[in-house]
Amino acid sequence: MMRRFTDAEGAAWDAVLGRESWGTLFAIFVPVQSGPAVRQTPLSAQTVERGAGDFDDLDDDELRSLFDRSMPKPL
């Protein structure tokens, strides 16, 4: 599931659940307009199913909190 939200500076982002090859789950933040780098925040869920449920349950303030802790995603 993709979620769209606006950060504290007014920029629009799409947030999705992602998984690294070794299984770690992340919230991935992609800018709607070009410019800022893609960002990511690790999640604590141990399974994709649990991570998806937790991600879907986040309200906009919780999503912004994850974004505030995010770091640029290494390429």
For each residue, the residues with C-beta under 8 A, 3 or more apart:
1: 16 17 52 55 56
2: 14 15 16
3: 14 15 16 55 58 63
4: 12 13 14 15 32
5: 12 13 15 60 63 64 67
6: 10 11 12 13
7: 10 11 13 64 67
8: 64 68
9:
10: 6 7
11: 6 7 31 32 33 35 36
12: 4 5 6 31 32 33
13: 4 5 6 7 29 30 31 32 67
14: 2 3 4 29 30 32
15: 2 3 4 5 27 28 29 30 55 63 66 67
16: 1 2 3 27 28 30
17: 1 25 26 27 28 43 48 51 52 55
18: 25 26 27 28 40
19: 23 24 25 26 48 51
20: 23 24 26
21:
22:
23: 19 20
24: 19 20 42
25: 17 18 19 42 43 45 48 51
26: 17 18 19 20 40 41 42 43
27: 15 16 17 18 40 41 43 55 63 66 67 70
28: 15 16 17 18 38 39 40 73
29: 13 14 15 38 39 40 41 67 70
30: 13 14 15 16 38
31: 11 12 13 34 35 36 38
32: 4 11 12 13 14
33: 11 12
34: 31
35: 11 31
36: 11 31 39
37: 72 73
38: 28 29 30 31 72 73
39: 28 29 36 67 70 71 72 73
40: 18 26 27 28 29 70 71 73
41: 26 27 29 66 67 69 70 71
42: 24 25 26
43: 17 25 26 27 51 54 55
44:
45: 25 48 50 51 54
46: 50
47: 50 51
48: 17 19 25 45 51 52
49: 52 53
50: 45 46 47 53 54
51: 17 19 25 43 45 47 48 54 55
52: 1 17 48 49 55 56
53: 49 50 56 57
54: 43 45 50 51 57 58
55: 1 3 15 17 27 43 51 52 58
56: 1 52 53
57: 53 54
58: 3 54 55 62 63 66
59: 62 63
60: 5 63 64
61: 64 65
62: 58 59 65 66
63: 3 5 15 27 58 59 60 66 67
64: 5 7 8 60 61 67 68
65: 61 62 68 69
66: 15 27 41 58 62 63 69 70
67: 5 7 13 15 27 29 39 41 63 64 70
68: 8 64 65
69: 41 65 66
70: 27 29 39 40 41 66 67
71: 39 40 41
72: 37 38 39
73: 28 37 38 39 40
74:
75:
